[in-house]
């Protein structure tokens, strides 16, 4: 692994800075505290595409009126275990936290809870919401849909969102199983990081309007809806299973968009679920079996040069521990964005370790 050369910053101070900046631009204190905490939580897990690097973007949305700072979020209570939330075009962090909390509350009463959200905005990393269920001895589910960046198999046109799926399952002595995956061959945030760092991307991530591979992001504006081209579905090509990735993307669209009553292609809509484990079996028995399952996989012999075989969520646990101790690394461009926000808002950028 290449040695880390980026400057590192204090996670707690980054959180406070983000919270104070959001409050300064007019976000209610409770919403700002929640959003700032969730941003740095992403960075701590190594999900840098959805962390503090997006603070300036979200601030711009709210200042420009593209995202409501003081929304009137409405909950439609449709059954004991299900609900729909209309986010009133507000930031997805607030809507997502409210919706997952609602799903957990319903699961506590009925065994399962599911909430679909429409008329929202980007909600960061799906992992955070799924993991909210862990402390309640529940399995958490989180999805989000929006936009049209995925190329349909056999086509040159976009027909699906990148539509991530996250599932979190508690264990006992072992780390929880935490899956967070895009239904595309790569998350869109990975393109953002590569472009920010001026690095090429692997062949097979992005194609142009003729289906030809793109590796140099400096030559394309891939986020422009008018640009012909897009990201490939999980699997890459039909021969390697791209219909599976595309099918998962459509499924997420159905649960997030169609089920919530949102218009097709709107950004962004979400879906959350919570499943109470003791509705099936005693929690400790389940956790013991989860420990055995994880151990049976992580004890497998690694290939030469491979440190360890991980069950999804295990590597991220190690990243959290390392970054909590040593700080969050930030790209130069992100550091400059934070300095710009500091100058604009008057909030001191006190984030050094």
N, C-alpha and C positions, 0 to 999 in steps of 0.2 A: 504493500500500500504506500502511495506517495506521501511524503511528509507534508503535514499541514503548514502552509505558509501564510495563511490569512490571519489577520488580527482577531483576537477573541475579546468578547465583552461579557459583562456580568448579566446573567439571565434576569435576576430580580430588578436590576436597574433598567434593563431594556423594557421590562413589563411596565414599570412605573412611568417611564418616558412615553410609551405608547398610550397608556391610559390618560396621562395628563394632556397629551396632544389632542386626543379624541374629545376630551372634555372641553378643551380650549376652542375647538371649532363648533361646539354646540351640542355634542352628543350627551344625553343624560348620563349622570355619574354611574349608575348601576350598569347601563349598557356599555359604557366606556371601560369600566373595570373588567367586565366579562370579556369584551373583545380583545383588550390588550393582553389579558392572561392567555387567551386561546392562541393568539399570534405567536407568542414566545413558546407556548407548549408545542407548536409545530416545529419550531427551530430546535427545541431540545430533543425531539425524536428524529431529527435529521431531515425533516420535510421542509427544506429551505425555500421551495417554490411557493409555499403557502404561509410563510411566517412573516416576520417583521419587514421583509422586502416588499410586502404589499401594503404597508401602512400608508405610504404616500398616495397610492392608487385609490384606496378607500376614502382617504381625506378629500382627494380631488372629486370623487364621485359625489360626496355629500355637499361640498362647497358649490359644485356646479349644478346641483339640483337633480342629478341623475339617480340619487339614492336618498330617501327621506331620513332625516335625523330624528324627528319626533313623529314616528308613524302611529297610526291607529290600527294595531294588529287585532284581527278578529278571529275568534275560534268558533267553529261550527261543531257543536257537540251532537254527533250523529248516532252514536250507540255507546254502550258501556265500555267497549274496547277499541273504538275507532273515532277519529275526528279529522277535520280538515282545518287548516289555518291559512288565512289570507294575510300575507306579510306587509301589505300596503307599500310595496316597492322599497323595503328597507333592507339593511345589511343582514346577510344570511346568518351571521354569528348569533344575533339576537333571536331571530326566528327559529334557527336550528336548536338552540339551547332550550327555548320555550317548548318546542315540539317534542324533543326527546324527553324532557322532564314530564310532559303530558303523557307520552307513551309509557314511561316507567310507572307513573301514578295509576294509569289504567291497568297495567300488568299486575300491580300489587293487589288490585281488587278482583280482576277477572282471570289472571294467569297470562294474558297476552295484551299488548297494547300497540296500536299502529296509528301513525299520524302522517298524513300527506300535506305538503305545504306548497302553495302557489304564490305567485306575485312577490318573489323574494329576490335577493341578490346573492352573489358569491358567498359561500359559507366556510371557506377555508378548506381544511383537510377533513374528510369524512370520518377519519379515525376517532377524533375527539368525541363525537356524539355517540358512536357505538360504545366507546369505553366508559361513558357515563353510567352504563348499565352494570358494570362489573361490581361496583361497591354495593349493589342491591342484590347480588347473587342472581343476576339475570344475564341472558345473552342479548347483546345489543346489535342492532342493524341500522345502517345509515347509507343513503344513496342520494345523489344529486344529478340533475339533468339540465341541460340548457345549451343552446347554440347548435351550430351545425359545422363541426370541424372534422368529422370522420368520413372517410371515403367508403362508399358502399362496395362490397365485393363485386367485381365484374363491371364497375362503373367508373366514370371520371368525375362523378358528382358527389357532393356532400349530402349525406342523408341521416347522420346520427351524431349525437354528442359524444364526448369522451367519457362521460357518465360513470364516475367511480362507484364502487361498491365496497363498503367496510362492514366487517363482522367482528365482534369481540366476545370471547368466551372465557369465563374465569377458570382458573385452576387452583390447586392447593398450594403446595410448596414451590411449584414451578411457576414460571412467568405465564401470563394469560396468552391464549391464542388470539392474535390481533391481525386480521387480514385487511389490507387496504389496497385496492387495485383499480386501475383504470380499465375500461373495457376496450381501450385502444392499445396498440402495441407499446405505446409509451405515454405517460402522462404529459399533458400540455405544458405543465410547469417545468419539465425537463428541457423543453425547447427554450423556455424563458431563461433558465439558468445558463444554458449553452450560449445563447445570444448575448447575455449580460457579460459572460466571461470571454467572449470572442472565440469560442471553440467550435470545431466542426461537429456535426452529429453523425451517428452511424447510418450507413445505407440501410433503408428498410423502415425508417421512421416516418419520413415525409415524402410525398410525391407531388409533382406538378399536375397541371390539367391534362397532360397526356399520359400520366402514369409513370413518368420517369423519376427516378430517385433524386432527392435533393439532400446535399450534405453541408452546403454553405448557406447559413441563415441570413447572412448579410445581403444576399441577392434577392430575398423574397420578403414580402409583408404578409406572413402566413395568417395573421389575425384579421386581415382585411376581408370582410365578407364578399367583396367583389373579386378577390383573388381565386383563380381556378386551381384547385389542388387541395390537399389536406393530409391529415394523419391517418395511417392505416389502422384497421381494426386489430385487436389482439389475434395473433396468428400470422398477420402480415399478408399472406396470399391464400387463395382458396385451397391450394394444395397442402398448406400448413395449418388450416383450420380457421381462416379469417371469418367464415360464416358463424363460428361459435362466438367470437368476440363481438361481431356485429349483432348477433341475436341477443347477447347479454345487454348491449347498448339499447336496443329497442325495448327490452324488458324493463330497464331502468326508466326509460321514457314513459312507459305505460304506468308504472307505479307512482312516479313523481309528477308527471304532467297530465296524462289522460285521467288518472284516478282522482286527481285534485281538482279537475275542471279547468285547468289552465289551457291557454291556446298553444297549439303545436309549435314547437321551435322557440318558445319564449324562454328567457333567462331570468332567474333560475328557479327551479322547482325541486323540492326535496321529498324524501320518504324516510320515515324512522320507525323502528320496531323494537319492542322489548319482550322477551320471553322469560317468564319466571321458572327457574329450574325446578323448584320444589313442587311445581304443578305436574311434574313427570316422575321425580324420584327424590330421595333425600339429597340435599345439597352436598354434604360432605362425601357421600359415596360417589357422586358425580365428579367432584374435584379430585378425589383419589384416582379415579379412572382417567381423568384428564392428565394428571401427573404421569401415570404409567404410559399413556399415549405419547406425550411429549418426550419422555425419557427414551422410549423405544425408538424414536426417530433421531433425537439428538445424540444418542450413543452410537449411532452408525459410524463405521470407519470413514474418515474424510479422504478425499483424493490428495495426492501429493501437492503441497502448496496451499491447501485449503485449511484454514485454522480450525473450523468446526462446522458441523452440519446443524443448521438452525430450523426450528419450526417458526413459521412466520410470527413476528412479534418479539422473538428472542434477541435478535440483533439490535432492534430498536431500544430494548430495555438497557442494553449495554451502552448504546449511544447516549441515552438519557443520563445514565450514571456518569459517563465521562464528561459530558458537556455541563452537567450540574457542578462538577468538581473543577473543570478547567475553563469554562466559559463557552459562549456560542460564537463560532467563526462567521464573519461577515465579509462579503465581497466589497471591494473598494467602491463600486457604484452604489451599493446599499448604504454604506457608511455616509457617502455624500448626500444621499436622499434624506437621511436622518438629520444631518447638519442643516440641510435646506429647510426641513420642517421646523427645526429649532429656531432658525433665523426668522422664519415666517410667523411662528406662533409666540415666540418669546419664551418658550419652555426650554430650560437649560438641558443640553444634551449630555447629561452626567451618566454615562454608560460604561465607563472604564472599569476594569477589574481592579 
